[in-house]
Amino acid sequence: MIQPVDEYRGTTVQVCGLWPYVVGAGTPMVGVPLGLNLINGSTVCGDPISWFQQNLIGNPSVFVLGLPGLGKSTIIRRMAAGGAGFGALPLVLGDLKPDYVDLIKALGGQVITLGRGRGHLNVLDPGEAVEAAERLRAAGKEKERAQVLADAHGRRHTMVSALLTILRKEPPTDREESIIDRALKVLDERGDGVPILGDLLKVIQDAPPEIRAVALDRGDDTRYKKITENLEASLISLTSGGRLGEMFAQQTDVPMVRDRPVVYDVSSVDDSDTDLQAAILLACWSAGFGTVNVANALADAGLEPRRHYFVILDELWRALRAGRGMVERVDALTRLNRQRGVGLAMISHTMSDLLALPTEEERMKARGFVERAGMVIAGGLPGAEMTMLTSAVPLSRAEQDLLVSWQDPPAWDSSTGKEAEPPGRGKFLVKVGGHPGTPLKVQLMGLELAVNDTNRMWHSGAAVPVPVDLDDARPELAIVDQGGAA
């Protein structure tokens, strides 16, 4: 029998004299501590922003896959909380359960509630773009000012088209896109305050010469009404409580800020109301990325400090199935996150969710979300998923068997009459390119239990940590316990 030697772990500075029995860590000690390595018990660290900044991955994004109840949202909450400590502000652009509201509250962030009768989000609101444009004008940055206003115009145009796509189950025609574009410009030129969808409908019905020119009505009023009839009908539905309600037809109740963590709480929308869920998610994404663009423009001009954001897109599959054209809009977001200076987390259950789209083109684009991700984190998955997953992420046979074993149901303890913890809860495999995966188990600290209790509706639960009283000028964040101690 050979007595095993004692093992110690430390930084290179601390253990530099312990020669020759020094072995490097299997994974880089960079980023948010996620948990313990299931093979050697070492600490596993990682998040897309920190690894991208250290050139460990080429794209600051992570895609998380796993069956329900195994902790997908938990590992992203850990990244968000740890990333906030590094200065990256979490943005949860549509929380459907909700899984992130308690965390954002604990971080002293902003919670914006949306739903039928619970709030409004004006898709024609340029947000902070107008104010930022004036600051850029005062600083003599005319080119940057024009870019900010053009981005705001394009974002509003895209959102109107997206709502029409969801409502009709098909995208608007090229002519209708041109009419919407010109109508928005007419509203901006009139300068009558922040317009709403009702104003857009009215200006189309008024038929000013600028809109009639792109409608190609040839000076015929009857022809113009026929050309715009379907567009008017759709806008009337959006403004008068149709299938999507009046949520997007009034002024925004709570504007989003750019110097705090933010979560859009949309959990009041029923899961059966898939069209409204998809519309809200897209509207929240549009508002969130619009705010990010404004922050980047002001930072580029030297008017504000540079901020990095960690954007979380949970329940991605719901938006992808909403209608034609939705995949293209999400695809555009995933391709521009590096240029926008944001880390991106996308969460879905299985590859089948991404590939259950009507056309082959959309399925290929959805698979690209996983292929382009800098990190892929997989939890327990059924064996039938392995063929589809390995087509996007190289997995060895041992890694596939490990993922399948984590999706087994929990054992039943006959002595207590309760189920044991599922074997795959909190266990994940971190894959980066073709490198061997790192298996880990997320270890929650006592302070995190309250914000990670997603079953609070079934029991009294612990109190949510109190928010930090943050100075508006200093977005440094921390979590405090119930007694107020750091």
FIVEXGU-297221 format. One line per field, with one value per residue (C-alpha): x, y, z; residue in three letters. Coordinates in pm, 1 decimal. Layout:
% residues N
px: (X,...)
py: (Y,...)
pz: (Z,...)
residuo: (ALA,...)
//
This chain:
% residues 486
px: (0.0,136.1,25.7,-105.4,71.0,-104.4,-224.4,-238.1,-374.4,-247.0,-137.4,196.4,327.2,234.0,366.9,659.4,910.6,748.8,967.0,945.5,607.4,396.9,117.4,-73.2,-449.0,-657.8,-869.5,-771.5,-843.5,-1002.5,-1352.0,-1639.8,-1596.9,-1861.3,-1808.1,-1583.0,-1432.2,-1597.7,-1269.5,-1007.1,-1209.4,-1037.4,-1218.2,-1360.1,-1387.4,-1528.9,-1762.2,-1779.1,-1665.1,-1357.9,-1248.4,-1291.8,-1086.9,-807.3,-827.6,-942.0,-1247.7,-1310.0,-1669.8,-1799.3,-2103.1,-2224.0,-2501.3,-2655.8,-2845.8,-3011.4,-3339.6,-3571.1,-3496.0,-3122.5,-2995.9,-2944.0,-3063.3,-2863.7,-2526.7,-2616.7,-2725.1,-2385.4,-2215.8,-2433.8,-2366.2,-1993.2,-1970.6,-2137.9,-1849.7,-1611.7,-1810.2,-2028.6,-2389.9,-2644.4,-2933.3,-3211.7,-3416.1,-3730.5,-3769.3,-4053.6,-4062.0,-3924.1,-3576.4,-3373.0,-3592.3,-3464.9,-3102.7,-3139.8,-3316.2,-3031.9,-2784.1,-2970.6,-3090.3,-3404.4,-3706.2,-3947.4,-4276.3,-4466.4,-4785.5,-5151.1,-5258.6,-4913.7,-4720.2,-4651.3,-4348.7,-4371.6,-4185.6,-4161.2,-3984.5,-3622.2,-3530.4,-3219.6,-3111.0,-3253.9,-3087.1,-2759.6,-2781.8,-2810.6,-2508.0,-2311.6,-2421.7,-2304.8,-1968.8,-1930.7,-1976.9,-2214.9,-2124.6,-2177.8,-2504.3,-2634.0,-2536.1,-2724.1,-3041.3,-3012.9,-2976.2,-3283.7,-3482.8,-3375.5,-3458.2,-3810.4,-3865.9,-3747.1,-3977.1,-4286.5,-4202.4,-4146.7,-4486.7,-4651.9,-4465.9,-4593.9,-4946.9,-4968.7,-4736.9,-4548.2,-4330.9,-4470.1,-4420.9,-4139.5,-4386.4,-4524.4,-4169.0,-4106.9,-4431.4,-4343.6,-3994.7,-4120.2,-4405.0,-4156.8,-3945.5,-4253.8,-4334.5,-3979.1,-3983.2,-4305.1,-4142.5,-4466.3,-4305.3,-4256.4,-4494.3,-4692.9,-4838.0,-5163.0,-4969.9,-4807.9,-5151.3,-5290.1,-5007.5,-5052.6,-5427.0,-5365.2,-5165.2,-4907.8,-4719.3,-4399.9,-4578.5,-4782.3,-4457.0,-4320.9,-4663.7,-4667.2,-5036.8,-4994.3,-5202.6,-5508.6,-5671.5,-5855.9,-5532.4,-5357.5,-5628.7,-5608.6,-5229.9,-5236.7,-5551.9,-5378.4,-5117.4,-5389.1,-5580.4,-5272.1,-5188.7,-5549.0,-5519.0,-5198.3,-5356.0,-5701.8,-5642.2,-5613.2,-5425.7,-5122.3,-5325.6,-5245.5,-4910.0,-4718.6,-4973.9,-4907.8,-4611.9,-4346.5,-4427.9,-4074.3,-3781.7,-3474.8,-3154.8,-2805.0,-2599.3,-2769.9,-2855.0,-3198.2,-3455.7,-3779.9,-4024.1,-4272.5,-4367.5,-4735.2,-4779.8,-4927.3,-4720.2,-5009.4,-4996.7,-4694.8,-4746.9,-4751.4,-4448.8,-4249.5,-4354.9,-4256.8,-3920.7,-3838.2,-3948.3,-3732.5,-3434.2,-3480.2,-3500.1,-3202.6,-2970.3,-3081.3,-2965.6,-2635.6,-2578.8,-2639.6,-2395.4,-2129.4,-2175.9,-2134.9,-1831.3,-1671.8,-1714.6,-1552.7,-1869.4,-1922.0,-1710.9,-1703.8,-1955.8,-1975.9,-2303.9,-2392.3,-2711.3,-2920.9,-3166.8,-3352.9,-3616.7,-3479.7,-3692.2,-4014.3,-3914.9,-3780.0,-4114.2,-4323.5,-4327.5,-4133.6,-3845.7,-3784.0,-3473.5,-3314.1,-3368.3,-3209.0,-2930.6,-2843.9,-2812.7,-2577.3,-2345.1,-2302.4,-2245.5,-1865.5,-1881.9,-2131.3,-1908.8,-2155.4,-2137.4,-2432.4,-2592.1,-2850.6,-3048.7,-3265.9,-3357.9,-3236.1,-3106.4,-3448.3,-3594.0,-3365.0,-3414.5,-3794.6,-3840.2,-4041.1,-3767.9,-3419.8,-3275.5,-3410.3,-3287.4,-2935.8,-2932.3,-3057.4,-2785.1,-2537.7,-2626.5,-2457.9,-2173.9,-2073.1,-2093.7,-1757.3,-1858.9,-2117.9,-2238.5,-2441.9,-2636.5,-2832.8,-2966.5,-3139.8,-2942.2,-3151.8,-3002.7,-2643.5,-2650.0,-2783.9,-2555.1,-2238.2,-2317.4,-2258.8,-2020.6,-1757.2,-1817.8,-1631.5,-1822.2,-1734.3,-1868.5,-2189.9,-2239.8,-2181.7,-2450.7,-2697.8,-2633.7,-2719.0,-3071.7,-3171.1,-3462.1,-3388.8,-3393.9,-3684.1,-3593.3,-3843.9,-3738.8,-3821.8,-4079.6,-3898.8,-3706.7,-3334.3,-3171.9,-3160.7,-2816.0,-2764.4,-2880.1,-2613.4,-2378.5,-2254.9,-1994.6,-1812.7,-1697.2,-1475.2,-1413.6,-1253.7,-1093.3,-1192.7,-1493.1,-1464.3,-1728.7,-1829.2,-2091.6,-2218.3,-2175.9,-2412.6,-2316.9,-2573.3,-2614.0,-2723.6,-2996.2,-3269.8,-3214.7,-3192.2,-3517.2,-3733.2,-3994.9,-4099.9,-4463.1,-4462.6,-4331.5,-4265.7,-3904.1,-3628.0,-3631.8,-3477.5,-3150.8,-3202.6,-3078.9,-2765.5,-2816.8,-2602.9,-2491.0,-2624.1,-2278.9,-2113.4,-2255.6,-2024.4,-2238.9,-2244.5,-2476.6,-2562.6,-2720.7,-3046.7,-2871.9,-2716.1,-2355.3,-2143.6)
py: (0.0,339.3,631.9,911.1,1241.1,1552.5,1789.1,2166.4,2420.0,2773.8,3038.0,3024.2,3289.7,3083.3,2743.7,2849.0,2694.8,2348.5,2199.2,1948.4,1827.7,2100.0,2031.0,2301.4,2328.6,2152.7,2460.9,2827.2,3004.3,3293.2,3429.9,3348.5,3039.2,2795.7,2482.8,2184.4,1960.3,1618.0,1441.8,1603.8,1830.5,2147.9,2476.4,2545.6,2909.0,3059.0,3307.0,3427.8,3784.6,3698.1,3418.3,3638.4,3915.6,3663.5,3528.8,3186.2,3196.5,3387.7,3493.3,3625.4,3398.8,3083.4,2844.5,2629.8,2308.4,2070.8,1916.0,2113.1,2113.9,2039.8,2391.2,2570.3,2900.6,2845.6,2834.6,3148.3,3324.3,3237.1,3387.7,3697.7,3753.5,3691.0,3895.6,4186.2,4178.0,4212.6,4511.7,4345.2,4453.7,4169.1,4238.8,3978.2,4075.0,3876.1,3658.8,3416.5,3214.9,3438.4,3303.6,3623.2,3882.7,3801.5,3812.5,4150.5,4287.2,4162.2,4335.5,4664.3,4655.1,4758.8,4527.3,4619.8,4427.8,4370.5,4178.4,4223.0,4505.3,4513.1,4761.5,4893.3,4902.4,5146.8,4990.6,5333.9,5489.6,5569.2,5538.0,5726.6,5776.2,6129.1,6248.5,6083.3,6247.4,6591.5,6522.3,6415.3,6727.9,6946.3,6766.1,6828.3,6459.7,6502.3,6172.7,5977.2,6163.6,6062.3,5701.3,5690.2,5830.1,5595.4,5297.1,5403.5,5439.7,5097.4,4936.1,5081.8,4978.0,4626.0,4597.5,4703.5,4447.5,4182.2,4248.1,4222.7,3896.5,3747.4,3873.0,3745.7,3443.7,3584.4,3894.0,4215.0,4275.4,4488.0,4766.0,4760.5,4776.5,5088.3,5247.7,5182.8,5324.8,5644.4,5686.1,5671.7,5940.5,6160.4,6124.4,6217.4,6522.5,6646.6,6633.8,6595.2,6401.4,6027.2,5857.7,5541.2,5282.3,5480.6,5775.0,5547.5,5419.7,5772.6,5904.9,5612.8,5678.4,6050.7,5956.1,6238.2,6275.6,6120.4,5792.7,5790.2,5817.5,5489.9,5321.5,5378.4,5463.5,5662.2,5947.9,5724.0,5741.2,5414.7,5242.3,5382.0,5252.4,4910.0,4901.0,4998.7,4810.6,4502.0,4713.3,4930.4,4623.3,4481.7,4811.6,4844.9,4499.8,4608.3,4925.8,4808.7,4501.5,4227.6,3902.9,4086.7,4321.6,4688.3,4631.4,4792.0,5063.2,5309.2,5501.4,5306.5,5303.5,5240.4,5345.7,5122.2,5264.1,5183.4,5193.9,4921.2,4552.9,4519.6,4242.6,4251.3,4041.2,3895.4,3593.3,3695.4,3597.8,3250.6,2979.8,2904.6,3262.7,3191.2,3484.6,3739.7,3577.3,3598.4,3959.0,4062.8,3886.8,4060.7,4398.3,4352.4,4244.8,4547.4,4787.9,4625.3,4628.9,4982.9,5089.3,4905.9,5088.8,5425.2,5340.2,5236.5,5554.8,5777.0,5578.4,5599.4,5977.2,5992.8,6120.0,5819.2,5533.9,5210.0,4956.1,4587.3,4399.1,4033.0,3979.6,3673.9,3530.6,3253.3,3022.4,3094.9,2829.4,3020.4,3314.5,3098.7,2922.8,3240.0,3284.4,3333.5,3575.7,3532.4,3318.9,3589.0,3850.8,3634.5,3541.1,3909.4,3949.3,3652.6,3780.8,4132.9,4075.2,4095.8,4428.2,4563.0,4481.6,4244.8,3890.5,3679.2,3380.9,3176.2,2902.0,2627.0,2271.7,2054.7,2070.6,1943.7,2277.5,2458.6,2215.8,2188.5,2479.0,2461.0,2526.4,2383.7,2734.7,2828.4,2502.2,2562.0,2915.2,2794.7,2529.0,2807.0,2964.1,2667.3,2638.0,3004.8,3011.9,3060.5,2817.9,2540.9,2416.3,2095.2,1935.2,1612.4,1521.4,1213.4,978.1,1071.5,1421.2,1308.9,1282.4,1635.3,1779.2,1622.2,1769.0,2112.4,2033.7,1755.8,1513.4,1194.3,875.5,913.3,1269.3,1160.4,879.1,1126.8,1364.8,1079.6,950.9,1293.0,1286.0,973.2,1020.1,1047.1,743.7,683.3,655.6,409.2,489.7,861.5,844.5,1118.3,1139.0,1187.4,1468.3,1395.8,1262.1,1540.4,1839.7,2108.5,1901.4,2036.9,1973.6,2284.4,2255.0,2501.0,2408.6,2068.5,2066.4,1790.7,1891.0,1988.2,1822.1,2022.5,2050.8,2394.3,2458.4,2720.5,2925.6,2982.3,3340.6,3226.6,2985.3,3247.5,3392.7,3041.1,2914.0,2871.5,2664.9,2942.6,2905.1,2559.5,2663.9,2968.3,2993.5,3205.9,3581.4,3743.2,3926.5,4297.6,4518.3,4721.7,5097.5,5194.7,5541.6,5628.9,5737.7,5412.3,5089.8,4866.2,4582.4,4334.3,4085.6,4129.1,3884.1,3927.1,4101.7,4358.0,4241.4,4228.0)
pz: (0.0,-98.5,115.3,-113.6,-78.9,43.4,-229.1,-203.7,-446.4,-491.4,-736.2,-917.6,-678.9,-373.8,-488.9,-709.2,-463.7,-453.7,-724.6,-892.6,-777.0,-936.7,-1185.6,-1372.0,-1336.1,-1598.7,-1667.8,-1653.3,-1325.4,-1510.3,-1458.7,-1226.1,-1002.0,-1124.0,-914.8,-854.2,-1119.2,-1096.3,-1180.3,-956.9,-726.8,-844.4,-884.4,-1229.9,-1333.1,-1646.0,-1805.1,-2165.4,-2098.2,-1887.2,-2121.0,-2426.1,-2268.8,-2203.0,-2561.7,-2441.3,-2670.5,-2990.9,-2917.2,-2581.2,-2576.3,-2406.1,-2507.5,-2231.7,-2306.6,-2063.0,-1957.5,-1724.8,-1353.6,-1377.4,-1310.0,-1642.7,-1502.2,-1182.4,-1357.6,-1556.6,-1236.1,-1090.6,-1397.2,-1372.1,-1001.5,-1034.3,-1351.2,-1172.7,-927.2,-1223.6,-1353.6,-1621.0,-1575.7,-1617.0,-1854.5,-1847.5,-2149.9,-2078.3,-1765.4,-1830.7,-1506.8,-1331.7,-1257.7,-1231.7,-1058.5,-708.8,-821.8,-992.5,-683.2,-465.5,-695.2,-654.8,-1014.6,-1199.6,-1232.3,-1514.3,-1510.1,-1834.3,-1907.5,-1977.3,-1746.9,-1586.0,-1794.6,-2142.1,-2369.4,-2658.5,-2951.0,-3118.8,-2820.2,-2914.5,-2547.7,-2444.9,-2807.3,-2835.7,-2517.2,-2621.5,-2964.7,-2804.0,-2585.0,-2891.0,-3079.2,-2791.4,-2797.3,-3170.2,-3262.3,-3555.1,-3721.9,-3400.5,-3339.5,-3681.7,-3618.9,-3287.0,-3444.2,-3743.5,-3512.3,-3314.4,-3637.3,-3761.5,-3427.7,-3424.9,-3785.6,-3709.3,-3407.0,-3600.7,-3868.9,-3601.6,-3442.9,-3782.5,-3845.6,-3520.5,-3580.1,-3938.7,-3911.8,-4209.8,-4261.0,-4413.9,-4785.8,-4927.1,-5004.6,-4652.1,-4512.9,-4723.3,-4605.7,-4240.0,-4288.0,-4450.2,-4197.8,-3907.7,-4072.8,-4118.5,-3747.8,-3651.1,-3877.4,-3719.5,-3375.6,-3178.6,-2894.2,-2865.0,-3113.1,-3045.0,-3281.0,-3298.4,-3441.2,-3697.9,-3802.0,-3830.5,-4045.1,-4285.5,-4300.2,-4362.7,-4674.9,-4688.7,-5020.1,-4877.1,-4799.3,-5118.9,-5313.8,-5175.8,-5186.9,-5565.7,-5569.5,-5897.4,-5752.0,-5708.7,-5363.1,-5418.3,-5514.4,-5206.4,-4972.8,-5132.1,-5100.1,-4730.0,-4628.1,-4487.0,-4309.5,-4153.3,-4038.7,-3868.1,-3696.1,-3577.2,-3420.6,-3243.8,-3108.5,-3007.5,-2793.2,-3052.2,-3001.5,-2869.7,-2651.5,-2598.7,-2433.7,-2721.3,-2803.4,-2518.6,-2382.3,-2190.7,-1818.8,-1685.3,-1907.1,-1891.7,-1741.2,-1867.4,-1547.6,-1341.5,-1379.0,-1543.4,-1572.4,-1769.0,-1566.4,-1818.1,-1608.7,-1597.0,-1963.1,-1982.8,-2151.2,-2386.2,-2517.2,-2736.2,-2973.4,-2692.6,-2527.8,-2848.2,-2906.7,-2555.1,-2579.6,-2906.0,-2770.5,-2461.1,-2671.3,-2894.0,-2598.5,-2428.6,-2727.2,-2807.7,-2461.5,-2512.4,-2840.7,-2672.4,-2392.4,-2644.7,-2850.6,-2545.1,-2432.0,-2778.5,-2766.2,-2421.5,-2255.1,-2026.7,-1891.4,-2089.1,-1962.3,-2044.1,-2028.2,-1980.4,-2180.7,-2094.0,-2348.6,-2167.0,-2317.8,-2664.4,-2830.6,-2757.8,-2974.8,-3255.8,-3303.0,-3313.0,-3689.1,-4008.3,-3988.7,-3615.1,-3661.7,-3878.3,-3608.2,-3337.9,-3578.0,-3619.4,-3241.4,-3205.7,-3476.8,-3340.8,-2968.8,-3000.3,-3184.0,-2928.9,-2632.4,-2462.9,-2337.7,-2448.2,-2276.1,-2467.9,-2295.5,-2440.3,-2346.6,-2633.5,-2988.6,-3095.4,-2982.9,-3226.1,-3511.8,-3485.5,-3725.5,-4049.3,-4307.8,-4354.8,-4382.3,-4038.7,-3886.9,-4018.1,-3877.7,-3539.7,-3524.3,-3594.9,-3259.6,-3089.9,-3340.9,-3303.6,-2923.3,-2756.9,-2480.7,-2483.4,-2145.8,-2157.4,-1874.2,-1872.1,-2217.2,-2360.5,-2582.1,-2885.5,-2867.6,-2910.3,-3289.3,-3327.1,-3058.2,-3195.5,-3536.6,-3379.2,-3090.8,-3101.2,-2812.8,-2732.2,-2654.0,-2284.3,-2280.2,-2448.9,-2197.5,-1913.8,-2039.3,-2085.6,-1731.9,-1589.7,-1730.1,-1534.7,-1289.9,-916.2,-691.5,-450.9,-83.2,65.1,423.6,398.6,120.8,-70.8,-392.7,-377.0,-569.8,-945.2,-1041.3,-1294.1,-1093.1,-1099.2,-1317.1,-1647.9,-1914.1,-2037.2,-2398.9,-2583.1,-2946.3,-2985.4,-2639.1,-2396.3,-2188.5,-1823.8,-1603.3,-1297.8,-1027.5,-933.2,-562.5,-420.2,-117.1,154.4,43.9,-302.5,-193.4,-167.5,-515.8,-663.4,-511.0,-821.0,-632.6,-394.1,-500.3,-336.2,4.5,214.3,97.2,232.9,228.1,-73.6,1.6,45.8,-237.2,-207.6,-186.5,-484.3,-578.1,-923.5,-1030.9,-919.8,-1063.3,-855.7,-729.4,-443.0,-277.8,88.9,328.6,512.1,799.1,571.1,605.9,292.1)
residuo: (MET,ILE,GLN,PRO,VAL,ASP,GLU,TYR,ARG,GLY,THR,THR,VAL,GLN,VAL,CYS,GLY,LEU,TRP,PRO,TYR,VAL,VAL,GLY,ALA,GLY,THR,PRO,MET,VAL,GLY,VAL,PRO,LEU,GLY,LEU,ASN,LEU,ILE,ASN,GLY,SER,THR,VAL,CYS,GLY,ASP,PRO,ILE,SER,TRP,PHE,GLN,GLN,ASN,LEU,ILE,GLY,ASN,PRO,SER,VAL,PHE,VAL,LEU,GLY,LEU,PRO,GLY,LEU,GLY,LYS,SER,THR,ILE,ILE,ARG,ARG,MET,ALA,ALA,GLY,GLY,ALA,GLY,PHE,GLY,ALA,LEU,PRO,LEU,VAL,LEU,GLY,ASP,LEU,LYS,PRO,ASP,TYR,VAL,ASP,LEU,ILE,LYS,ALA,LEU,GLY,GLY,GLN,VAL,ILE,THR,LEU,GLY,ARG,GLY,ARG,GLY,HIS,LEU,ASN,VAL,LEU,ASP,PRO,GLY,GLU,ALA,VAL,GLU,ALA,ALA,GLU,ARG,LEU,ARG,ALA,ALA,GLY,LYS,GLU,LYS,GLU,ARG,ALA,GLN,VAL,LEU,ALA,ASP,ALA,HIS,GLY,ARG,ARG,HIS,THR,MET,VAL,SER,ALA,LEU,LEU,THR,ILE,LEU,ARG,LYS,GLU,PRO,PRO,THR,ASP,ARG,GLU,GLU,SER,ILE,ILE,ASP,ARG,ALA,LEU,LYS,VAL,LEU,ASP,GLU,ARG,GLY,ASP,GLY,VAL,PRO,ILE,LEU,GLY,ASP,LEU,LEU,LYS,VAL,ILE,GLN,ASP,ALA,PRO,PRO,GLU,ILE,ARG,ALA,VAL,ALA,LEU,ASP,ARG,GLY,ASP,ASP,THR,ARG,TYR,LYS,LYS,ILE,THR,GLU,ASN,LEU,GLU,ALA,SER,LEU,ILE,SER,LEU,THR,SER,GLY,GLY,ARG,LEU,GLY,GLU,MET,PHE,ALA,GLN,GLN,THR,ASP,VAL,PRO,MET,VAL,ARG,ASP,ARG,PRO,VAL,VAL,TYR,ASP,VAL,SER,SER,VAL,ASP,ASP,SER,ASP,THR,ASP,LEU,GLN,ALA,ALA,ILE,LEU,LEU,ALA,CYS,TRP,SER,ALA,GLY,PHE,GLY,THR,VAL,ASN,VAL,ALA,ASN,ALA,LEU,ALA,ASP,ALA,GLY,LEU,GLU,PRO,ARG,ARG,HIS,TYR,PHE,VAL,ILE,LEU,ASP,GLU,LEU,TRP,ARG,ALA,LEU,ARG,ALA,GLY,ARG,GLY,MET,VAL,GLU,ARG,VAL,ASP,ALA,LEU,THR,ARG,LEU,ASN,ARG,GLN,ARG,GLY,VAL,GLY,LEU,ALA,MET,ILE,SER,HIS,THR,MET,SER,ASP,LEU,LEU,ALA,LEU,PRO,THR,GLU,GLU,GLU,ARG,MET,LYS,ALA,ARG,GLY,PHE,VAL,GLU,ARG,ALA,GLY,MET,VAL,ILE,ALA,GLY,GLY,LEU,PRO,GLY,ALA,GLU,MET,THR,MET,LEU,THR,SER,ALA,VAL,PRO,LEU,SER,ARG,ALA,GLU,GLN,ASP,LEU,LEU,VAL,SER,TRP,GLN,ASP,PRO,PRO,ALA,TRP,ASP,SER,SER,THR,GLY,LYS,GLU,ALA,GLU,PRO,PRO,GLY,ARG,GLY,LYS,PHE,LEU,VAL,LYS,VAL,GLY,GLY,HIS,PRO,GLY,THR,PRO,LEU,LYS,VAL,GLN,LEU,MET,GLY,LEU,GLU,LEU,ALA,VAL,ASN,ASP,THR,ASN,ARG,MET,TRP,HIS,SER,GLY,ALA,ALA,VAL,PRO,VAL,PRO,VAL,ASP,LEU,ASP,ASP,ALA,ARG,PRO,GLU,LEU,ALA,ILE,VAL,ASP,GLN,GLY,GLY,ALA,ALA)
//
